């Protein structure tokens, strides 16, 4: 399952990121490492972006970026 498939209010844990280059490095720098717990807070009315909560802060991601983050539901 990928992060863009997680429903609002659900919690999940990062398994892996499937991105190379600048996007892959950016996701790692933001804390998308295996084991990180994430909660999906809300989704914008026109689909992009989604707001998530992780490691004590809030973050917005486009669906294309969330699609490369593999997660497992908790």
N, C-alpha and C positions, 0 to 999 in steps of 0.2 A: 504494500500500500504506500502511496506517496502523500506528502503533506497536503497537497491540494485536494485530496479526496476526504480528508478528515472533516467531520461536521462541526458546526458551531457548538461550543461548550464541551467538546470531547478533549481528552488528554491523550498524549502519545509520547513515545520515546524515539529519539533518532537512532536508526540502525546504521545508515551510511548516506553519503552524498555521492551522486553520480554526475558530477560536473567537473570539467577540466578548465584550465586556464584561469582567467581573471574571476569568473563567477565562482569556480570551485574555491579559490583562495579567499574570496570575499565571504562566502558562507562559513568557511572555517574560522575566519577572523571574527565573525559575528557570534560564534559559539555553537555552530551546528556540528558537534562532534558526537560520536556514538555514546548513547546513554543519557543525553540531555533531554529533560522533560519539557514538553511543549503543550500549551493549551491554546486552542483556537478561540479567539474572543469574538470576532465578527468579520463579516464580509461586506464589501462595499455594494451598494445597490446595483451598480453596473458591472459586477463580478470582480474587477480588479480594484484595489488590492485586498488581501486578507490581513487581518491584524492578529498577531499571536503574542502570547506572553511566555517568556522563558528567562531563566536566571535572574529574575527580579526586574526585568524591563520589558517594555512593549516594542514590537517591531512590526512593520508592514512589509509584505512581500507580494510581488506579482505572482499570478498563478504559474507562469512559465518558470519562475525561480523555485516555487514550492514543489513543482512537478519533479525536480531532480533530487529532492530530499526523501529518502526511503525511511518510513516510520512503522512502528507497531503500536496498536492501541493499548492503553493501560486499563 
